[in-house]
Amino acid sequence: MIKHTLLPVAEFYQRRNDFIAQMPENSIALISAGKEVTRSNDTEYPFCQSKHFYYLTGFNEPDAILALIKGDKSASVRSVLFSREKDSLQEVWHGRRVGQKQAIEVYKFDNCFSLAEVNEQLLPLITGKTAVLICQHEQNEFQQQVLNWLAEIRKAARTGVKAPTTLIDCSGILNEMRLHKSNAELDIMRQVNIISGAAHQRAMQQTKTGKFEYQIEAELLHEFATNGARYPAYSSIVAGGDNANILHYTDNDEVLNNGDLLLIDAGGELAGYAADITRTFPVNGKFSPEQSTIYQLVLDSQNLAIAAIKPGQTLAELNRIVCNFLTEGLYDLGILKGNLTVLLAQRACKKYFIHGLGHWLGLDVHDVGDYHASSKREQLRAFVAGMVMTIEPGIYIPNSDKSVDEKWRGIGVRIEDNILVTATGFENLTVNAPKTIADIEAVMAH
């Protein structure tokens, strides 16, 4: 069990102020919370808060609305929350609510009203503003509600009331803010990596020939939850043998066979922040010569990419490094055939390395943030300290690929770590998930 560090309320308060500073004068931003989603009849999926809303509030109830108000130069900025009201009967059935008084006292909003008061209290805040900011990715239902409010205000135009004339998508502001992690965020991301790394160790130790993929998934979920990461950050991939060659395989219902590899892509979520770790290891605890050859090729390429991470570096350059290395390696093994110079120019390894090298990581697994992709899909965003990304090269040779020697078929390998860009280079947050062949075999021998 590890001691968790949660984000202080002061951090959410500062984020709201930083966001308001980037709003146009005389504008209002409206950000909606997530909604509960029905799973079946009268049961719901575990609630997952809208990440933009959570980033600005730390408030974890559904249906709430955040209003951030910026007046002219002489006006003070304000944050107003609309949330579910205290209701003793509902709380007996469904759990405690924060309520309006505590929202102000605990979460430091300037004011808080119940959702029943939203029309009465919010319309005057919108009236007279020049612009309304919303997140275009928000639920269509909320966007329609905003348009309805604007239409309501326009009805009173004859009385001198002025409605906002501009609707602005503020997702870009929040995406950019979220891309740069604070020290408090990084503390949580280190912790969720440790929890997730321990889960991968547990999975290695519990894997045996004849078990089912879902039994190993259960071991992962047990380790996450035992250590405070109540839910996985995404549906775990537990893919034995040729299933590893299905990139988003989540059926997790087949038996584990002797002589196969097992690819696990799984990470916990802690205080809203995700880990995203992949490990590949032999079901029987010992790599075959062919498996170890492909595995070491992927691991060496990952180590090359990670070592090159520093401020000013780009994913495009890391991709070039990895693609050249994997293309040469696959050529040397006879898996790629032809003229090496041509193969390198064509990035021929992409036949077997069929996804990207990495992505931003944070409140979302595939986190927000502009990659500055070119027309050739090259990700040219220069790294700066505080960015966190995955580095996850892979080689996938399905059983159906008759162009290669039979000994390589059915091998699928991915290795994925979570990397922080620092002022001088990088920090690998994935510190306790074994990934060398020797370390994996040693863990599985116990």
C-alpha positions in Angstrom: 0.0 0.0 0.0 1.4 3.4 -0.9 0.4 6.8 0.5 -1.5 8.8 -2.0 -1.0 12.5 -2.8 -4.2 14.1 -4.0 -4.3 17.5 -5.8 -4.8 20.4 -3.4 -7.9 22.5 -3.9 -5.6 25.5 -4.4 -4.4 23.9 -7.7 -7.9 23.7 -9.1 -8.5 27.3 -8.0 -5.3 28.5 -9.7 -6.3 26.6 -12.9 -9.6 28.5 -13.0 -7.8 31.8 -12.6 -5.3 30.8 -15.3 -8.1 29.9 -17.7 -10.0 33.1 -17.0 -6.9 35.1 -17.8 -7.0 33.6 -21.3 -10.7 34.4 -21.9 -11.7 37.5 -23.9 -12.9 40.4 -21.9 -16.7 40.5 -21.1 -17.2 36.8 -21.7 -18.5 33.7 -19.9 -17.3 30.1 -20.2 -19.8 27.3 -19.5 -18.3 23.8 -18.8 -20.5 20.9 -18.1 -19.9 17.9 -15.8 -20.3 14.3 -17.0 -23.6 12.4 -16.8 -24.3 9.1 -15.3 -24.7 6.4 -18.0 -27.3 3.6 -17.7 -25.8 0.2 -18.0 -29.0 -1.8 -17.8 -32.5 -0.9 -16.6 -31.9 1.0 -13.4 -28.1 0.4 -12.9 -25.4 2.7 -14.1 -21.8 2.4 -15.2 -19.3 3.7 -12.6 -19.4 7.5 -13.0 -16.5 9.1 -14.9 -16.3 12.8 -14.6 -15.8 15.0 -17.7 -12.0 15.5 -17.7 -12.1 19.2 -18.7 -14.7 19.9 -16.0 -12.6 17.9 -13.4 -9.4 19.7 -14.4 -11.0 23.1 -13.5 -12.9 22.0 -10.4 -11.9 18.8 -8.8 -15.6 18.3 -8.3 -16.8 14.8 -8.9 -20.6 14.9 -9.1 -22.6 14.4 -12.3 -24.8 17.1 -14.1 -23.0 20.1 -12.6 -22.2 23.2 -14.7 -19.3 25.6 -14.1 -19.6 29.2 -15.2 -16.4 31.3 -15.3 -17.2 35.0 -15.8 -14.8 37.7 -17.0 -16.1 41.2 -17.1 -14.4 44.3 -18.5 -11.1 45.6 -17.1 -12.7 47.0 -13.9 -14.8 43.9 -13.1 -13.7 41.1 -10.8 -13.5 37.6 -12.2 -15.9 35.0 -10.8 -16.5 31.2 -10.7 -20.0 30.0 -10.2 -21.0 26.3 -9.8 -24.5 24.8 -10.4 -24.8 21.4 -8.8 -27.3 19.0 -7.3 -28.9 20.3 -4.1 -28.8 18.5 -0.8 -31.6 16.0 -0.6 -31.8 13.7 2.4 -34.1 11.1 0.6 -31.9 10.9 -2.5 -28.7 10.7 -0.3 -30.1 7.8 1.6 -30.5 5.9 -1.7 -27.6 7.1 -3.8 -25.0 8.6 -1.5 -24.0 11.9 0.0 -24.0 15.1 -2.1 -21.6 18.1 -1.6 -24.4 20.7 -1.8 -24.1 24.4 -2.3 -22.6 25.5 1.0 -19.8 23.0 1.0 -19.0 23.7 -2.7 -18.2 27.2 -1.8 -16.3 26.4 1.4 -14.4 23.3 0.2 -13.9 23.9 -3.5 -13.5 27.7 -3.3 -16.1 28.7 -5.8 -17.3 32.3 -5.5 -20.9 31.1 -5.5 -22.9 27.9 -6.0 -26.5 27.4 -6.8 -28.7 24.3 -7.2 -29.4 23.0 -10.7 -33.1 23.9 -10.1 -32.0 27.6 -10.1 -29.9 27.5 -13.3 -32.3 29.5 -15.5 -32.9 32.1 -12.8 -29.3 32.6 -11.9 -27.3 31.8 -15.0 -29.3 33.8 -17.7 -28.4 37.2 -16.0 -24.8 36.1 -15.9 -24.8 35.4 -19.7 -26.8 38.6 -20.5 -24.7 41.5 -21.8 -21.6 39.4 -22.4 -20.0 39.6 -25.8 -19.0 35.9 -26.1 -19.8 32.5 -24.6 -17.0 29.9 -24.4 -17.9 26.2 -24.5 -16.1 23.0 -25.2 -17.2 21.8 -28.6 -16.5 18.1 -27.6 -19.1 18.4 -24.8 -22.3 16.4 -25.0 -24.6 17.7 -27.8 -27.3 18.0 -25.2 -25.4 20.6 -23.3 -24.5 22.6 -26.5 -28.1 22.7 -27.4 -28.9 23.9 -23.9 -26.5 26.8 -24.3 -28.1 27.7 -27.6 -31.5 27.6 -25.9 -30.3 30.0 -23.2 -29.0 32.4 -25.9 -32.3 32.2 -27.7 -34.2 33.0 -24.5 -32.0 36.1 -23.9 -32.6 37.3 -27.5 -36.3 37.2 -26.9 -35.9 40.2 -24.6 -33.9 42.2 -27.1 -36.7 44.8 -27.4 -36.2 45.7 -23.7 -32.6 46.6 -24.4 -31.2 43.2 -23.3 -28.1 42.2 -25.2 -27.3 38.6 -26.0 -23.7 37.3 -26.7 -23.0 37.4 -30.4 -20.0 35.0 -30.4 -19.7 31.4 -29.5 -16.1 30.3 -29.0 -14.6 26.7 -28.6 -12.4 26.9 -25.6 -11.1 23.3 -25.8 -7.8 24.5 -27.2 -7.1 26.6 -24.1 -7.8 23.6 -21.8 -5.9 21.2 -24.1 -2.8 23.3 -23.9 -3.1 23.8 -20.1 -3.5 20.1 -19.5 -0.5 19.2 -21.7 1.9 20.8 -19.2 1.9 18.9 -15.9 2.4 20.5 -12.5 4.6 19.0 -9.7 1.4 17.8 -7.9 0.1 16.1 -11.0 3.4 14.4 -11.6 3.4 13.1 -8.0 0.1 11.3 -8.7 1.3 10.0 -12.1 4.4 8.5 -10.4 2.1 6.8 -7.8 -0.2 5.4 -10.4 2.7 4.1 -12.4 4.0 2.3 -9.3 0.6 0.8 -8.6 0.3 -0.3 -12.3 3.9 -1.7 -12.4 3.1 -3.8 -9.3 0.0 -5.1 -11.2 2.1 -6.1 -14.1 4.5 -7.9 -11.8 1.6 -9.7 -10.2 0.3 -10.7 -13.6 3.6 -12.2 -14.5 3.8 -14.2 -11.3 0.2 -15.5 -11.6 0.4 -16.5 -15.3 0.4 -20.2 -16.0 -0.3 -22.4 -18.9 -4.0 -23.3 -19.0 -5.3 -20.2 -17.2 -7.6 -17.9 -19.1 -6.8 -14.4 -20.1 -9.6 -13.0 -17.9 -8.1 -14.6 -14.8 -4.9 -12.6 -15.4 -7.1 -9.5 -16.0 -8.6 -10.1 -12.6 -5.1 -10.1 -11.0 -4.5 -6.7 -12.5 -7.7 -5.3 -11.3 -7.1 -6.7 -7.8 -3.7 -5.0 -7.6 -5.1 -1.7 -8.9 -8.0 -1.6 -6.4 -6.0 -2.8 -3.4 -3.7 0.1 -3.8 -6.3 2.8 -4.3 -6.6 2.9 -8.1 -10.3 1.7 -7.9 -10.7 1.5 -11.7 -8.5 0.7 -14.7 -7.7 3.8 -16.8 -9.0 1.8 -19.8 -10.2 -1.7 -20.7 -7.2 -4.0 -20.1 -5.8 -5.9 -23.0 -4.7 -9.4 -22.0 -3.8 -11.0 -25.3 -2.2 -14.5 -25.5 -0.5 -15.8 -28.6 -1.9 -14.5 -31.9 -4.4 -12.3 -30.0 -1.5 -9.9 -29.4 -1.7 -9.1 -33.1 -5.1 -7.5 -32.5 -4.1 -4.1 -31.3 -7.2 -3.3 -29.2 -8.1 -6.9 -28.2 -10.3 -6.8 -25.1 -12.3 -10.0 -25.2 -9.8 -11.6 -22.8 -11.6 -14.9 -22.9 -9.2 -17.4 -24.4 -6.9 -20.0 -22.7 -3.2 -19.3 -22.3 -1.1 -21.9 -24.2 2.3 -23.2 -23.5 4.9 -21.6 -25.8 2.9 -18.5 -26.4 3.6 -14.9 -25.4 1.2 -12.9 -23.4 0.8 -9.2 -24.1 -0.7 -7.1 -21.4 -1.6 -3.4 -21.9 -3.1 -2.2 -18.7 -2.9 0.8 -16.3 -4.7 2.0 -13.3 -6.4 5.4 -12.7 -5.6 7.4 -9.6 -7.3 10.7 -8.7 -8.3 10.9 -12.3 -4.8 10.3 -13.8 -3.9 7.4 -16.0 -1.0 5.0 -16.3 -0.6 3.2 -19.6 1.9 0.3 -19.5 2.4 -2.6 -21.8 4.5 -5.7 -21.1 5.0 -8.9 -23.1 6.2 -12.1 -21.6 6.1 -15.9 -22.1 3.2 -17.8 -20.7 5.5 -20.6 -19.5 8.1 -18.2 -18.0 10.8 -18.8 -20.6 11.3 -16.9 -24.0 12.0 -19.1 -27.0 14.9 -18.1 -29.2 12.6 -16.5 -31.7 10.5 -14.7 -29.1 13.6 -13.3 -27.4 15.0 -12.1 -30.7 11.9 -10.1 -31.6 11.4 -9.0 -28.0 15.0 -7.7 -27.7 14.7 -5.8 -31.0 11.6 -4.0 -29.7 13.2 -3.3 -26.3 16.4 -1.9 -27.9 14.3 0.4 -30.1 12.3 1.6 -27.1 15.5 2.3 -25.1 16.9 4.3 -28.1 13.8 6.4 -28.2 13.6 7.1 -24.5 17.3 8.0 -24.3 16.7 10.6 -27.0 13.9 12.4 -25.1 14.7 16.0 -24.0 13.4 19.5 -24.4 13.3 20.4 -28.1 13.0 16.8 -29.3 9.9 15.7 -31.3 7.9 12.5 -31.7 8.7 12.8 -35.5 12.4 12.4 -34.8 11.8 9.6 -32.3 9.7 7.8 -34.9 12.6 8.2 -37.4 15.1 6.7 -34.9 12.8 3.7 -34.1 11.7 3.0 -37.7 15.3 3.0 -38.9 16.3 0.6 -36.1 13.4 -1.8 -36.5 13.7 -1.8 -40.3 17.3 -2.8 -40.1 16.6 -5.3 -37.5 13.8 -7.0 -39.4 16.0 -6.9 -42.5 18.8 -8.7 -40.7 16.4 -11.4 -39.6 15.1 -11.9 -43.1 11.6 -10.8 -42.2 11.9 -7.8 -44.5 13.4 -8.5 -47.9 14.8 -6.3 -50.6 17.2 -3.4 -50.8 18.0 -2.0 -47.4 18.3 1.6 -48.5 14.9 1.4 -50.2 13.4 -0.3 -47.2 14.7 2.4 -44.9 13.3 5.2 -47.2 9.9 3.4 -47.2 9.9 2.8 -43.4 9.2 -0.8 -44.3 9.0 -1.8 -40.6 5.5 -0.2 -40.5 4.2 -3.4 -42.0 4.9 -4.9 -38.6 5.0 -1.8 -36.4 1.5 -0.6 -37.3 0.7 2.0 -34.7 2.2 5.3 -33.5 5.2 5.4 -31.2 3.5 7.3 -28.4 0.9 9.8 -27.3 0.4 12.4 -24.5 -0.7 11.0 -21.2 -2.6 12.6 -18.2 -6.2 12.8 -17.2 -7.0 10.9 -20.4 -5.0 7.8 -21.6 -4.8 9.4 -25.0 -4.5 12.8 -23.5 -5.3 16.1 -25.1 -2.7 18.4 -26.6 -1.7 19.5 -30.1 0.9 17.3 -31.8 1.6 20.0 -34.4 1.2 17.2 -37.1 2.3 18.1 -40.6 0.5 17.2 -43.8 2.6 14.1 -43.8 1.3 13.2 -40.3 4.7 13.9 -38.7 4.3 15.0 -35.1 6.5 18.1 -34.9 5.6 19.5 -31.5 8.8 20.3 -29.7 9.0 18.8 -26.2 9.2 21.0 -23.1 9.6 20.0 -19.5 6.4 18.9 -17.9 5.0 16.9 -20.8 4.3 13.2 -20.2 4.0 10.7 -23.1 4.1 7.0 -23.7 6.8 5.3 -25.7 5.5 2.0 -27.1 7.2 0.4 -30.1 5.9 -3.0 -31.2 6.3 -5.8 -33.7 3.3 -7.8 -34.8 3.6 -10.9 -37.0 0.2 -12.6 -37.2 -0.2 -16.3 -37.9 -1.8 -15.3 -41.2 1.3 -13.7 -42.6 2.6 -16.4 -45.0 5.4 -14.1 -46.3 7.7 -14.9 -43.3 9.3 -18.0 -42.0 6.8 -20.0 -39.9 9.0 -19.7 -36.8 8.1 -16.0 -36.5 4.4 -16.3 -37.0 2.1 -15.6 -34.1 4.6 -13.4 -32.2 3.2 -10.0 -31.1 5.4 -7.8 -28.9 4.7 -4.3 -27.5 6.7 -2.6 -24.7 5.3 0.7 -23.3 6.6 3.1 -20.6 5.3 6.5 -19.4 8.0 9.2 -19.8 8.2 12.7 -18.4 10.2 15.4 -20.2 12.5 17.1 -17.7 14.6 20.3 -18.0 17.7 18.2 -18.8 16.2 15.1 -20.4 13.6 12.6 -19.2 12.3 10.6 -16.2 10.9 7.2 -16.8 7.8 7.0 -14.5 7.5 3.2 -15.2 10.0 2.1 -12.6 8.8 -1.3 -11.3 7.4 -3.2 -14.3 10.1 -5.7 -15.3 11.0 -5.5 -19.0 14.4 -7.0 -19.6 14.3 -10.7 -20.6 16.4 -11.6 -17.5 14.2 -9.6 -15.1 10.9 -11.0 -16.5 12.1 -14.6 -16.4 13.4 -14.1 -12.8 10.0 -12.6 -11.6 8.1 -15.5 -13.3 10.4 -18.1 -11.7 9.1 -17.0 -8.2 
